[in-house]
Amino acid sequence: MARYFITGGAGFIGSNLADRLLADGHQVTAYDNLSTGQTGFIEGALNHPAYKLVEGDLLDEARVGDALKGHDFVFHLAANADVRFGTNHTRRDLEQNTIATYNVLEGMRLAGIKRIGFSSTGSVYGEADVFPTPENAPFPVQTSLYGASKAAGEGLIQAYVTGFGFTGYIFRFVSILGERYSHGHVFDFYKALKDDPTKLRVLGNGKQRKSYLYVGDCVDAILTVVANATAGVNVYNLGTDAYCEVNDSIGWICAKMGVTPERQYTGGERGWIGDSPFIFLDTKKVRFLGWSPKLTIRQGVEKTVDYLAANPWLFEKR
């Protein structure tokens, strides 16, 4: 039995990971300020004797340092993931992604914890020149403050690995879908169509090509890497071996909801400043460990719509 500490533990991916670790017989401490995490995501976990929730902000260095004591492994999943509005709040990504990552690493150093799993992003590749994009692709110019802050977080982890003997597991995600999803294009489109099923505003031209991964497959991949990777820095892309257009996803959402809206495009190949029109990651490295996703992108989108339909309380929180 290991003692795991999960930042963002009441969030989308963090709460799903916590449930899996508890089911596997481990102890879990979730650290979350509940700004985007939801107590509704952890109702079951709160009743588990091996689970503890600590409400706190990662910018409170003393509090996170104290909470970290006594753990074996940290999954650092907390972040500002609002890529679209990064240029409207230019300090937010620096504070919530980069400085928060430093606070976690320094707290780990002082507590004697050496292993960290980090939720990075495929956005660190900017507008890549190679598709599917492998882990050893050269980093181009960063195109979003979110991607830049995550690249900085990766750099800090690598430096702590070299300087203090840490082992780092860096996961470069595509967009994740599934149960407890409460932020992103499926959420936005579903809400818009519930409010008005006759029309749908689509940022860009709808031809942006993206890859997505179901959250259950994401958790499987994370735990597969941790079980099989070596000491030092381990960098893994996590995604499917396919992609879809935004228009495809809209079609699947509309079919599940039984609506046929007029699509109103804002134009251009990008939905917002820094939006990469094509994200498709090479996942051969993680597949070599024996992992493969169980759900297709379409199945992940459809399960997400089912979850949103069954949990209308999520929209009351927004």
C-alpha positions as CSV (number, residue, x, y, z in Angstrom):
1,M,0.0,0.0,0.0
2,A,1.4,3.4,-1.0
3,R,0.4,6.9,0.2
4,Y,-0.5,9.1,-2.8
5,F,-1.0,12.9,-2.7
6,I,-3.1,14.3,-5.6
7,T,-3.2,18.0,-6.3
8,G,-6.4,18.9,-8.0
9,G,-7.8,15.8,-6.4
10,A,-11.4,16.9,-6.5
11,G,-11.1,17.8,-10.2
12,F,-12.0,15.9,-13.3
13,I,-8.9,13.7,-13.8
14,G,-7.8,13.8,-10.2
15,S,-11.0,12.4,-8.7
16,N,-11.1,9.6,-11.3
17,L,-7.4,8.8,-10.5
18,A,-8.2,8.9,-6.7
19,D,-11.0,6.4,-7.1
20,R,-8.8,4.0,-9.0
21,L,-6.0,4.2,-6.4
22,L,-8.5,3.6,-3.6
23,A,-9.9,0.6,-5.4
24,D,-6.3,-0.7,-5.7
25,G,-5.9,-0.6,-1.9
26,H,-3.8,2.6,-1.6
27,Q,-4.2,5.7,0.7
28,V,-5.0,9.0,-1.0
29,T,-4.9,12.6,0.1
30,A,-6.6,15.0,-2.3
31,Y,-5.4,18.6,-2.1
32,D,-7.8,21.1,-3.8
33,N,-9.0,24.7,-3.4
34,L,-12.4,23.7,-4.9
35,S,-12.3,26.5,-7.4
36,T,-13.0,24.2,-10.3
37,G,-13.0,20.8,-8.4
38,Q,-16.4,19.7,-7.1
39,T,-17.3,18.0,-3.9
40,G,-19.9,16.1,-6.1
41,F,-17.0,14.3,-7.7
42,I,-15.6,13.0,-4.5
43,E,-18.8,12.0,-2.6
44,G,-17.9,8.4,-2.7
45,A,-14.3,8.9,-1.8
46,L,-15.1,11.0,1.2
47,N,-16.7,7.9,2.8
48,H,-13.6,5.8,2.2
49,P,-11.4,5.3,5.3
50,A,-8.2,5.6,3.2
51,Y,-9.2,9.0,1.7
52,K,-8.6,12.5,3.0
53,L,-9.5,15.9,1.5
54,V,-7.3,18.9,2.3
55,E,-8.8,22.2,1.2
56,G,-6.0,24.5,0.3
57,D,-4.4,26.6,-2.4
58,L,-1.1,25.6,-4.0
59,L,0.1,29.2,-3.8
60,D,0.0,28.8,0.0
61,E,3.5,27.3,0.1
62,A,3.4,26.6,3.9
63,R,0.1,24.8,3.7
64,V,0.9,22.6,0.8
65,G,4.3,21.8,2.3
66,D,2.7,20.7,5.6
67,A,0.0,18.6,3.8
68,L,2.6,16.8,1.7
69,K,4.4,15.2,4.7
70,G,4.1,11.5,5.1
71,H,3.4,10.6,1.4
72,D,5.2,8.4,-1.0
73,F,4.2,9.8,-4.4
74,V,2.7,13.0,-5.7
75,F,0.4,13.4,-8.7
76,H,0.4,17.1,-9.5
77,L,-2.7,17.5,-11.6
78,A,-4.0,20.9,-10.4
79,A,-3.7,23.7,-13.0
80,N,-5.5,26.5,-14.7
81,A,-6.6,24.8,-17.8
82,D,-8.5,27.7,-19.3
83,V,-6.3,27.9,-22.4
84,R,-8.8,30.0,-24.4
85,F,-8.8,33.0,-22.1
86,G,-5.1,32.9,-21.2
87,T,-4.4,36.3,-22.9
88,N,-7.1,37.9,-20.8
89,H,-5.5,36.9,-17.5
90,T,-1.8,36.9,-18.3
91,R,-0.6,36.1,-14.7
92,R,-3.0,33.2,-14.0
93,D,-1.0,30.5,-15.9
94,L,2.2,31.7,-14.3
95,E,0.8,31.5,-10.8
96,Q,-1.5,28.5,-11.0
97,N,0.7,26.3,-13.3
98,T,4.4,27.3,-12.9
99,I,4.7,28.8,-9.4
100,A,2.3,26.2,-8.1
101,T,4.5,23.5,-9.6
102,Y,7.6,25.0,-7.9
103,N,5.7,25.0,-4.5
104,V,4.8,21.4,-4.9
105,L,8.4,20.4,-5.8
106,E,9.9,22.4,-3.0
107,G,7.4,20.9,-0.5
108,M,8.4,17.5,-1.8
109,R,12.1,18.2,-1.4
110,L,11.6,19.3,2.2
111,A,9.3,16.3,3.0
112,G,11.7,13.8,1.4
113,I,9.3,12.7,-1.4
114,K,11.1,11.8,-4.6
115,R,8.4,10.8,-7.2
116,I,6.1,13.1,-9.1
117,G,3.6,12.5,-11.9
118,F,2.8,15.7,-13.7
119,S,-0.1,16.6,-16.0
120,S,1.5,18.4,-18.9
121,T,-0.1,19.0,-22.3
122,G,0.3,18.4,-26.0
123,S,0.1,22.2,-26.3
124,V,3.9,22.4,-25.4
125,Y,4.5,21.3,-29.0
126,G,3.0,24.6,-30.2
127,E,2.3,24.3,-33.9
128,A,4.3,21.2,-34.6
129,D,5.9,20.3,-37.9
130,V,5.6,16.5,-37.5
131,F,2.4,14.5,-37.2
132,P,1.8,12.4,-35.2
133,T,4.1,14.4,-32.9
134,P,6.6,12.3,-30.9
135,E,8.0,13.1,-27.5
136,N,11.4,13.9,-28.9
137,A,10.0,16.5,-31.3
138,P,11.8,19.9,-31.0
139,F,9.8,22.5,-29.2
140,P,8.8,25.3,-31.5
141,V,7.7,28.7,-30.4
142,Q,5.1,28.5,-27.7
143,T,1.7,29.7,-28.9
144,S,-0.2,29.9,-25.6
145,L,0.5,31.1,-22.1
146,Y,-0.9,27.8,-20.9
147,G,1.5,25.7,-23.0
148,A,4.4,28.0,-22.0
149,S,3.6,27.6,-18.3
150,K,3.4,23.8,-18.6
151,A,6.7,23.7,-20.5
152,A,8.2,25.7,-17.6
153,G,6.7,23.2,-15.1
154,E,8.4,20.4,-17.1
155,G,11.7,22.2,-16.9
156,L,11.4,22.6,-13.1
157,I,10.7,18.9,-12.7
158,Q,13.7,18.0,-14.9
159,A,15.9,20.3,-12.8
160,Y,14.7,18.7,-9.5
161,V,15.4,15.3,-11.0
162,T,19.0,16.3,-11.7
163,G,19.5,18.4,-8.6
164,F,17.8,16.3,-5.9
165,G,17.4,12.8,-7.3
166,F,13.7,13.0,-8.1
167,T,11.9,10.7,-10.5
168,G,9.5,12.5,-12.8
169,Y,6.7,11.2,-14.9
170,I,5.6,13.8,-17.4
171,F,2.3,13.2,-19.2
172,R,1.6,15.2,-22.3
173,F,-2.2,14.9,-22.6
174,V,-4.5,15.5,-25.5
175,S,-7.9,16.8,-24.3
176,I,-9.5,14.3,-21.9
177,L,-13.2,13.4,-22.0
178,G,-15.6,11.4,-19.8
179,E,-17.3,11.3,-16.5
180,R,-16.8,14.4,-14.3
181,Y,-15.8,16.4,-17.4
182,S,-16.9,20.0,-16.8
183,H,-14.8,22.2,-19.0
184,G,-14.1,22.2,-22.7
185,H,-15.8,22.0,-26.1
186,V,-18.3,19.1,-25.4
187,F,-19.5,20.9,-22.2
188,D,-19.8,24.2,-24.0
189,F,-21.6,22.8,-27.0
190,Y,-23.9,20.7,-24.9
191,K,-24.9,23.7,-22.7
192,A,-25.4,25.9,-25.7
193,L,-27.6,23.3,-27.4
194,K,-29.7,22.8,-24.2
195,D,-30.2,26.5,-24.1
196,D,-31.1,26.8,-27.8
197,P,-31.2,23.7,-29.9
198,T,-31.8,25.7,-33.2
199,K,-28.3,27.2,-33.6
200,L,-24.8,26.7,-32.5
201,R,-21.9,29.2,-32.5
202,V,-18.6,27.5,-33.5
203,L,-15.3,29.2,-33.0
204,G,-13.2,29.1,-36.1
205,N,-14.2,27.2,-39.2
206,G,-15.0,23.8,-37.5
207,K,-12.1,22.1,-39.4
208,Q,-9.7,22.2,-36.5
209,R,-8.3,18.7,-36.1
210,K,-7.9,17.5,-32.5
211,S,-7.3,14.2,-30.7
212,Y,-9.2,13.3,-27.5
213,L,-8.8,10.5,-24.8
214,Y,-11.4,9.0,-22.5
215,V,-10.6,9.6,-18.8
216,G,-10.7,5.9,-17.9
217,D,-8.1,5.2,-20.6
218,C,-6.1,8.2,-19.4
219,V,-5.9,6.8,-15.8
220,D,-4.9,3.4,-17.2
221,A,-2.1,5.0,-19.1
222,I,-0.8,7.0,-16.2
223,L,-0.7,4.0,-13.9
224,T,0.9,1.8,-16.6
225,V,3.7,4.4,-17.0
226,V,4.3,4.6,-13.3
227,A,4.5,0.8,-13.0
228,N,6.9,0.4,-15.8
229,A,9.0,3.5,-16.2
230,T,12.6,4.0,-14.9
231,A,14.3,6.5,-12.6
232,G,15.0,10.0,-13.9
233,V,12.7,11.8,-16.3
234,N,10.0,9.9,-18.1
235,V,8.1,11.8,-20.8
236,Y,5.0,10.2,-22.4
237,N,2.4,11.4,-24.8
238,L,-1.1,10.2,-23.8
239,G,-3.8,10.1,-26.5
240,T,-5.4,7.9,-29.2
241,D,-4.0,7.0,-32.6
242,A,-6.7,9.1,-34.3
243,Y,-8.1,12.6,-34.5
244,C,-11.3,14.2,-35.6
245,E,-12.5,17.6,-36.8
246,V,-14.5,19.8,-34.5
247,N,-17.3,19.4,-37.0
248,D,-17.2,15.6,-36.5
249,S,-17.5,16.1,-32.7
250,I,-20.4,18.5,-33.2
251,G,-22.2,15.9,-35.3
252,W,-21.8,13.2,-32.6
253,I,-23.0,15.5,-29.9
254,C,-26.1,16.6,-31.9
255,A,-26.9,13.0,-32.8
256,K,-26.9,12.0,-29.1
257,M,-29.0,15.0,-28.2
258,G,-31.4,14.6,-31.2
259,V,-31.0,18.2,-32.5
260,T,-30.1,19.7,-35.8
261,P,-28.9,23.2,-35.2
262,E,-27.7,25.8,-37.7
263,R,-24.0,26.0,-37.4
264,Q,-22.7,29.6,-37.2
265,Y,-19.0,29.8,-37.7
266,T,-16.9,32.7,-36.5
267,G,-14.3,32.0,-39.3
268,G,-10.6,31.4,-39.6
269,E,-8.6,28.2,-38.9
270,R,-8.2,29.0,-35.1
271,G,-10.9,29.2,-32.5
272,W,-8.9,31.7,-30.3
273,I,-5.4,33.2,-30.0
274,G,-3.0,30.3,-29.5
275,D,-5.4,27.6,-30.7
276,S,-3.4,25.1,-32.7
277,P,-5.4,23.9,-35.7
278,F,-4.0,20.4,-35.6
279,I,-3.0,18.4,-32.5
280,F,-2.2,14.8,-33.0
281,L,0.4,13.0,-30.7
282,D,2.5,9.9,-31.4
283,T,1.7,7.4,-28.6
284,K,3.9,4.5,-29.7
285,K,6.0,4.9,-26.6
286,V,3.2,4.3,-24.1
287,R,1.7,1.6,-26.2
288,F,5.1,-0.2,-26.1
289,L,4.4,-0.6,-22.3
290,G,1.3,-2.6,-23.2
291,W,-1.3,0.1,-22.9
292,S,-3.9,0.9,-25.5
293,P,-7.2,2.9,-25.2
294,K,-10.4,1.0,-24.9
295,L,-12.7,3.7,-26.3
296,T,-12.6,5.6,-29.6
297,I,-12.8,9.4,-29.7
298,R,-16.5,9.1,-30.7
299,Q,-17.3,6.8,-27.9
300,G,-15.5,9.2,-25.5
301,V,-17.6,12.1,-26.8
302,E,-20.8,10.1,-26.5
303,K,-20.1,8.9,-22.9
304,T,-19.4,12.6,-22.0
305,V,-22.7,13.7,-23.4
306,D,-24.4,10.9,-21.4
307,Y,-22.7,12.1,-18.2
308,L,-23.6,15.7,-18.8
309,A,-27.3,14.7,-19.4
310,A,-27.3,12.7,-16.2
311,N,-25.7,15.5,-14.1
312,P,-27.5,18.8,-14.7
313,W,-26.2,20.1,-11.4
314,L,-22.9,20.8,-13.1
315,F,-24.5,23.6,-15.1
316,E,-25.9,25.2,-12.0
317,K,-22.3,25.6,-10.8
318,R,-21.3,27.7,-13.8
